[in-house]
Amino acid sequence: MRAKRWQEPLPWALGAAVVAVTGLAAANGGAIAIPATIAGAVALASGGILARRWEHARHAASQNALLAGALESESRACLITDGNGREILRNQAGRRLLGPAQSPLAAFAKRAQGDERAQEEIQRLAAAAAAAAPRRAEITLPLAGGGREWFAIEVRPSGPGAMCWTVEDITARRAIEETARREAETLADFVDLLPVGCYSADAAGVIRWVNHRLAEWLGHQPGELVGQNLADVLGAVPDPEQGRTEMRLTGRGGEVFQAMVAHTVFDEGGEIFTRSVVIRDLMPEHQWERALRSAERRFRWLFDDAPVGIALIELDGTVGACNLALQSMMGIAHEDMAGRPVANLIAEENRVAASDQLAKVISGSVPGTHLEVKLKGRRDLIAQLFVSPTHEDGEISGLIVHFIDATEQRNLEIQFAQSQKMQAMGQLAGGVAHDFNNLLTAMIGFCDLLLQRHGPGDPSFADIMQIKQNANRAASLVRQLLAFSRRQALQPRLLNITDALAELSNLLRRLLGETIELKIIHGRQLGLVRVDPGQFDQVIINLAVNARDAMPGGGALSIRTNAVSVAKPVPRGPEVMPAGDYVLIEVSDTGTGIPRENLGRIFEPFFSTKEVGAGTGLGLSTVYGIVRQTDGFIFVESELGQGATFSIHLPRVEAEPAAESKPLSVPAEPHGNDLTGNATVLLVEDEDAVRLFGARALRNKGYRVLEARSGEQALDMLRGDETVEVLITDVVMPGMDGVTLARLVRLERPTIRVILISGYSEDVARNGIDPAEGIHFLPKPFTLKQLAGAVKQVIGDD
């Protein structure tokens, strides 16, 4: 409280002044009167302070919103907690990588089991957080499919009592650093074992570095010579004004040999040093030749056998030499590479920017650069280019460019992003469809109630039927959205693809018209697949209609089936099809084809290349959702002017159709005309309109209906009323959801029949409840007749 008071000095000071004056008056027996103007000033000042506090709070809220937006755009995973370990802010990456606020590194600790070093680093980070101390660590963790990935994890104080956690995936950076480190070590070995001596000395003649060869000639280890003066080591200090100096040196065992020292003086920010080469000239000529051949072999070994592409670039920008890795990467022979401008190896969209960066390095305006470009060649390649200058006599003589193939890494990133986008769109579509199903349930239901009072002869009958028919059309669109999000209510059973296509062929011919020829080629011994027959027909019809629109001048549509076995997982775009036995259905047309830039978007809902009004853009997204919800896969291959082929892989099932069990979902239309009853029904629904319609519909059929807006309220009502025979509950509700309510009710009152209602599919709505438990399911939107029929059926099943 004391610290807070000093943060607000003016109100505290005014209050203290009043207390002081009042105390003085009391001390003088009340002789000192407090003027009214002082009290008024205090009140006025306090009011102004409150206004400023309000403005300060409003401004702080705005700043907090901006800060939260900035944190959300941060590529690193971020989490901010308060002094009690409660979460304050967390961005999208933080939700994916970091655990709960009390234990942000729980997922990393689990993956680090068996790795003592990673576990120790994680424990040190946790200890630093507990002590409100900053700490940063880089750890490596194994991947499930093999290999390892690296993360940079940091924790630091972020304001009074708050801690900020950040996590960054540095796998690519560590791979590049490891490659550079290995190359640096190899180059150091190469320089150490050159047949000539090398050293560097500062302006005072103190040796900064010496290679192994020169140290060996002088009878020492390199570490023994570093820090000594040239006069003590060589017997004299070479004249820096002369480029070359003849010297007599004393070697191992006291022998004296003649040598030539060539050196260059460098000035880096006022620090002057030399880079010098020592050549023994008393060696026989054949020994020189042998040494040179040895050095050439070592250089070729380092150059040609390097795991990354290397090119030596002349000052005019042409390739002087390149190694085998670069030739293989580009698919170009060495003789065709030599003399070619290096810019011609780069795709046209990146060529200008890359040429500018290379020119800056050649001119010396930048010491080096790192680029990511697309390369021309036999295939689409993405490469990271590391560019450094080469020097001769202190001048830039060209460039050395390392090409690291990053194609697979970028493709994986693109696939992951596409997968995340499709998943996000599916969640959005499913959520929208669920909300619309609630609205449509109420619209269709109240239309049914109105139709009970307004028969065919009533003037309002046609208007009510128009409303209901359009609501049913809207329900059809919602089903397509649910199909894309894989939350559509399906009733799968074992199906023979050959029979299904044969039954569908007549309808397809009518849809295609006389200008398009339909060919169906059936494979042998296909086996069975488990699909919803109606939805399978919808898939084939949607693909056929899409093919028809792509062939306005006529053509041919071929549907071919076959049984295939996939030996190993097959990655196709963002999907990976696991190994197994499949029934393959290929739908091919001779139409206009699909542009390459649209291939990645054709399964997105509402994406269409047709004219405005010519389609909803839901046809192919519906196909995608149905196939994926059936545990199948769909791929497309197309080129402009060459038509398109959609390949559907459905898991093959070796079983007889008679062995398939019946679903526990209530039928779409109830059997029989008598839908009345007198049982007590508890209807639990948080949507007022849906609950009102359902209660009125069942009461009109004679049922006693109790209503509840939440699962908690429903439990209280059940415990106070033993006459309830049927529980109808929505699945998605605030607080206790319908599935949890159903489980609790079956534990306390096992004789109560339960019907789950939801706008999602049955498998999603059940959320793990075994159909054998006897809990029924009614998908939204439903009609009055379907609701009453569902209650009649579950009572009759008892």
Disulfide bonds with the S-S distance in Angstrom:
none
